Amino acid sequence: MCTYTILRIYFSLLGKNHIILLLFIVLSTACQSEKETKSLTSPNILFIAVDDLRPELGVYGNQTVKSPNIDKLADEGSHFTRHYVQVPTCGASRYSLMTGMRPRKRIHVDNKAFYEETSQQPERERPESFVHHLKRNGYNTVGIGKISHSVDGLVYKYEEQPTKIKEMPHSWNRFIFNPGKWKTGWNAFFAYANGENRQSLKGQVKPYESADISDDGYPDGLILKSALDELKRLKEEEKPFFLGVGFFKPHLPFNAPKKYWDFYYRDSISIAPDPNIPTGVNPISVGKMGEFYNYKLSDEKPTLKQTVSDEYARKLIHGYYASISYIDNLIGKLIRELKSLDLDGNTMVILWGDHGWHLGNDRKWGKHTLFERSLKSALIIKLPGKQNKNKEINSIVETVDIYPTLMEFCSITPPYKLDGESLLKHMNSVNTNKKNIAYSYWKDGISIRTEKYRLTKFFRKEEPKIELYDHLLDSEENNNIAFVNKKLIDSLMPTLMKSIPKFYQVAN
């Protein structure tokens, strides 16, 4: 029997006053239902960016690193075991994140991507970022710390005074950064506990520090404080919100309060299982370590001809792990505040690492390569409530997939055709159409990761220009097998060429 028929019968049995009362109840229920529907279709978003975070966490199988808070977030949500960034450098990786697009121009593989593509540009019909698009669709958008490339959202060089030029001028309702005693954003990014920084000390610093200070003794602690204050403020503002929180560590220098260093026994820390340059590879593929060399008081100086001692490798990895544990504790406080404010029931939480990092792998200390270590990073997404059905997702996904994921979950139409695909299907369904391919770019090369292989093609004069790794047999990418697999390369190359930018074609 339909609802309409039931109501007619019910009305015939009631008097006028009862009918009015019933209508009031029905209308109230409808209004409440509409309110709940609106709430569900306009979720809040807490986006956490962690600089240089490769998937070196407990939830990803590392038995040494202490990351209980991030592990808990992953247990409540979904973690992607094979997430790859588009570009293995901070600014360009974040530009792909914000635009949902793979590189189209040479500048899109450079840290200056935001400076040239969005800063000082007029507002156009096409939004400059997904944050801009959320803002246009009624979201209150707040940024704290390193979300784009600059740590305070402003355009200026490391040793200059901050300008008023914004990296993403149309995206934020407000952008916040407290540099504390370091006075500027970039000084804070390379901060030491005594108030100095890499620039002020002219590089005469070590690439690590263990200071006996509180969490607030380094800038990341100040980022957390601002984030906690903003959560309280956003709760009172009657709009859905996007809150972006960008933590610095474990980016160099590996500086963290001493209590996090004390989490570890250095002798128990494993060093890289693949400390040598892969066979059949030109050393130019590994690249330089200019970022590491900016710390001139380093105990040892690694080169492509000589790796550091095992003892120093453990010290550096110790610093990296201590930095992760420091950020993990801050993230735990942030998530607990989200819950204490009763915001978690309607807030999607995303934790994203902007790229990986070589911890002595392939004889390198740094990023900026097209190897797995540099391109693979952490990605964890927790949907509100208990909506995540799949906890561990092994499909190959990309950073450009985050933009369409946000749009689908927030019921917002994307403003243009995005390169990525929504990840909601992976989190909510057992059977999905797996894309299982990721594209990455760096300087003069493009790389694809498939279910079994990594194929990389370089547009350079140095040979070899093709690298191929079989991940079922060689997960550390120690042996380039391109020389003996021409047919396999020929079968994979059309897929690689599908997403090759014009500037590579010109170079070829």
N, C-alpha and C positions, 0 to 999 in steps of 0.2 A: 504494500500500500504506500503511495507517494506521500511526501510531507504535506503537500497542499490539501489532500483529502483528509488526512488526520486532523489538520488544523480546522477545517470546515466542521467536522464532526464535534471537535472539542469546543468550538465557538457556539455551536447550537445548544450545547449543554450548560453554557455559562451565562450569567447575567452580564449587563453592560459594564459594571464596575470590575468584574472579574476579567472581562475582555481587555479593558484598559490596563489592568495590572499585568496581564499576560503579554500584551504588546510591549509594555515597558521592560519586562524581563527579556523578551526576544531581542528588542533593540539594544539593550545593555549588553547582552551576550554577543550580538553582532559587532558592536563597537569595540568590545574587548577583543574579539577575534581579529578585527581589522587592525587594532593596535598591535597585537601579537604578530600578525603577518608582516606589518610594517617593520617591526623590530627585527624579525628574522631576515627580512630582505635588506636591511641596512646594518650589517654587523660592523663593529669596530675592528680596527686592524692595529696590532702591535708588531712592528717590523724591527727586528734586531739584526744589525749588520756587525760582523766580527772580522776585523782586518787580518788577512793572512792566515785564516783558520783552515787548514787542511783537515780532513776527517780523522783527526787524531784525538778521539774521544772514546770513553768507555763503551757507549752504545754502538760505536763502529768497530769494536773488537780490540781496542788497545787496553791491555790489562794493567798497564803501568800508570797512565795518566788519571788524575783524580778530577772527574767532571760530573759529580752526582746530580747537580741541578739541571744541567742540560740533558743528561741521561733520563731524568724524570720527565722532562718536557717531551722528549722523544717517545717515552713509554706511554704517555697520555695522548700523543699525536702519531705522526708518521715520520720516519726518517728515510731519506733517499740514499741508498748505498752507492749509486752511480750518477751523481750530479756533476755536470761539467760546466765551467764558465766559458763565455765566448772569447775573452781575452785575458791572459795571465798578468794583468797589471791593474792597479786600483782604479784609476779614473776611467779607463776604457771599459773595464768589466762592469762598473756601476752605470756607465752610459748605456750599455746594452740592457742592463736590468731596467733602467728607467724608461727606455723607449720601446722595449720588447722587440728590438731589431738586432740582427747580426750586422757586423760592419759593412758599410757601403762605400766609405771613403777612407783614405789613408789616415786621417785624423781620428777615425773611430777606433784605431788600435793604439792610441796615444793617450797619455794622462791629461792632455789638454783638450780632450773632446768636449767637455762642458764649456770650457773657456771660449772655444771658437763656435760652438753650435748653439748654445743657449744664452750665455751671459750677454747682456746689453742688446738682446734682441727684443723687438716688439712682440706683444701677445698676438698670436696668430690663431686661425681656426683650428689648426692641428696642435694639440697640446704638446708642451715641451717634455712632459713626463707622465707616468701614470699617476703620480701625486697631483699634478695639475688637473688631470681628468677627474680624479676623485673630488678635488676641490670644486670643480665646475658642477659636480653632481651632488652637492650639498654636504660634503665632508669638511670637517674642521681638520686642517692638516698642520701638524707640528713636527719639526725636525730638531734633533739634538745630536751634536757630535758629527762624526764622519758618515754621511749618508751618500752624498755625491762624491766629489774627490777632496775638495778643501774641507778641513775639519770644522770650520765655522761657517761654511756655505759662501765664503767670500773669495774673490779672485785677487791674489797677491803672491809674490814669491816668498820662499822660506825666510829670508833675512829682511824682508820689507815690513813696513807697518801695514796693518789691515786697511783695505779700501772699503768703499761702500758698494762696490760692484758685486752683485749676487750671481752665483753660478746658475741657479734656477730661479729667476726673478718672479715667475708667475705661479710657482708651485705651492708656496708655503703661506699659511695664515700667520704663522710666526716661526722663526728659527732661533734657537737658543744655544749658546755655548758660553760657559764660564771658564776662562783660561786660568783663573786663580793667580797664584804668585808668578806664573810664567808669562802673563800679560798678553800674549797673542796666541792665536790658534796653533800656528805652526810651531811656536816655541813649546807649547804644551804637548804637541804630538811627539816631539823628540825630548821629552822632559826627563830630568833627573830629580831625585828627591830633595836636593838642596836648593831648588829653584832655578838652577842652570839648565841648559839644554845643549844639544849637539852644535847648534849654530853659535851660541854665545861662547862656547869653549873651543871653537874653531876645529871641531872634529877630534880634539884630544880627549877622547872618551872611550870607554870600553863598550862593547855591544851587549852588555848585561849589567844588572845592578840588583843587589839584595839588600834593601834598606829596612831597618827596623822601625817601620812606620805603620800607621793605620791605613785602611783602604782609601781614605780621602787624601793621603799623602802623595798620590799620583792622580793625574787628570781623569782617569776612568772613574775614580770614586766620585769626582765632581759631576761627571756625566750622569751617573746613577742618581745623585741627589736631585739634579734638574728633572730627570725622568719621573722620579717619585712625586715631585711637586706638580709636574704637568698632569700626571694621572689624576690627582685630586682635583685639579682645575677642570680637566676635561669631563670628569664625572658630573660637574655642576653645569656644564654647558650643554644645552639640550640639542645636540647634533651628533650624528655618528662621527667617529674620529679615526684619523690615520696618525699614529704616533711612530715616527722613525727614530730609533736610538742606535747610534753608531759608536761602538767601542773600538779603542785603538789596538789593544793587545790581542794577539801575540805578535804584532808588528815589531820590528826592530825599533829601538833597543829592547832586549828581553829584560825589562825592569818590572819587578813585582815586589810587594811587601815580603819581608823575610819569612813570615809565617807560612806563605805558600811554597817557598823554596823548601821549608822544613817538612812539607808533605812527602818528600822523596828521599830515598837513599840513592845517591848517585851511582854507586856500583851496580845497582839493579836496573839501571837505564840501558836499554839496548841502543846500539848505534846502527846506522844505515846498513841494511844487508846488501846494498848495491852501491858501494862507494866509488866505483870506477866508471869512466865514460863507456857507454855501450859499444860493443864491437861493431865494425862496419859503419861507424858514424863519424862525420867530421866534427871536431871539437867546437866549431862555430855554432853547431846546433845547441850546445850546452850554454854558450854565451858567456858574458862577462859577469862579474860580481861587484859592480861599482857601488851598489847600495851597501853591501857589507864593508867595502873598503872605506866608507865614510867614517868608520869607527877606528881611528888610527892607533888606539891603544889596545887593540885586540891582542890577546896572548899569542896567537899565531895567525898567519895570513894564508888562507887557502888559495891555491891556484889550480888551474886545470892540469898541471903537471905534478903537483904535489898536494895531497890532501892533508888535513890537520891530523894530529895525533888522536888516538882513541880517547885519551883522557880529556883533551879539549873538546872533542866532539860530544862527549857525555856532558861536559859543563854547559855547552851551548844548548843541547837538547833539554837539559835540566832547566835552563832559563826559559825556554819555549814552553815547557810543561807547566812551570810555575806561573807563567803569564796566563796560560789557559785556565788554571785553577783559580786565579785571581778574578778573571772575567766570569768564570762559572759561578763564583760566589755572588758577584754583583747581579748576574742574570737571575739567580735564585731569589734575591731580594726583590727584584723587579716583578717577577711572576707572583711572588707571595703578596705583594702590594696590589697587583691586579685582582687577585682573589679576595683579599680583605676588603676591597672597595666594591665587591660584588659585580665586577665588570667582566669576569672571565666567562660567564654564561652567554655572552653575546660578542665575544672578541676572538678573532682569528689571530694566532701568534705564529710568526714566521721567523726562524733563525737561519741566517745565510752567511756563508763565508765567501768573500769576494774572489778568492782563488786559493790554490794550494801553495806549497813552499817546499823546496828541497832542503832537507836537514842533513846535508852531506850526501844525499842520493845523487848518483851520476856525477860525483865529485863537485857538486854545487851547493852553495849556501845562498838561497834566494829563490825568486820566482823567474818569470820572463823566459820560459821555454815552452815548447809544444809537446813536452813529455807528460805522462799521466800525473806525476807528482805535482806539477805546477797547475794543471787544469782541473783536477778533481778537488772538490771542496764540500764542506758540510752543508746540508739543507734539511731542515726540520720544519714541518708544518703541523700545527695543532688547530683543528677546527673547534668551534664552541661546543661545550658539553662533551658528549661521548660520540661524536659523529664519525671519527676516524675508524674505519673497519679494518684497514690494512696498516699494520704497525711498521713493518719493514718492506720497503719497495725497492726491488732490484732492477726495475726498468731503467734504461738510459734516459736521462732527462737533462735539460739545459737551463741556464739562467733565464733565457728569454721566455721560458714557460711560466715564469712567476706572474708577469703582467696579465696574460689571459686568465690565469687562475684567479687572480683578484677580481677581475671583471665578472667572471662567471659567478663567483661566490657572492659578490655584492649586487648581482642582477643589474649590471651596467653594461650597455653596449660598447664594445671597443670602438675607439674613434677612427681607426684605420686598420688595414689588414696587418696583423702581427705575425712575426716569424715563428713564435712559439705556439704551444698547445696547452690547454688547461690541464692541470694535474689532478683535478677533483676526481676524475674517473679512477685514477690509480689509488686514491685514498678510500674511495667508497664502494668499489666493485672488485670482485675477485677476478673476473674475466675482463680484460681490457685489450683494446687494439694497441699493441705496443709499438711506438715509433722506433725505439731502440737505435737511435743514431744521434750523435751530438757533433756540432761543428765548432771548431776553435781556430783562432787567428792570432798570429804574432809576427810583427815586422814583415819579413819576407816569406812567410809560410802559412799554410792552411792545413788543418788536421781534422780527420773524422774518427770518431770512436764508434765502432759497431759492437754487436754482441760478442764477437770473438777477436776482432782486430783493431789496431790503430794504424791508419795510413796517413802519412804526412808528406806533403809536396812543398818543396822550397822553390822560390823564384830568385835564384842567385847563381853566381858563376861557380861557386865551390861545389864539388862533388863529394858524396852522392847527394842528389837532389830529391831522392825518394827514400823514405824510411817506412818499414812495415814491421809490426810487432804482433805476434800471436799470443794473446792474453790467456789462452787456455794452457799454453806451455811455458809462457815467459811473462808472468804478471808484473815483474819488475822492469820490463823492457830493457833487458840486457843485451839482446842480439837483434840487430837489424837483418831481417831475412828477405829484404827486397831483391837482392841479387839473384836469388834462386826461386822466385815466385812471380815471374812475369805474368802468367795467366791469371793469377789471383789479383794482381795489381790492376790488370786490364778490366777485370770484372768489378772492382771497387771504384776505379777512377771516375766513371760517369756519375756516381753518387757524390763524390767529392766535388766534381766540377759544377754540380747543380747550384751550389751556394758560393761560388767564387766571385769576389768583388772585381769590378772592372780594373781597379788599380793593379791587381795582380796580373790580369790578362795583358795589360799594357807592358808590365815588366817582363812578361814572358816573351 
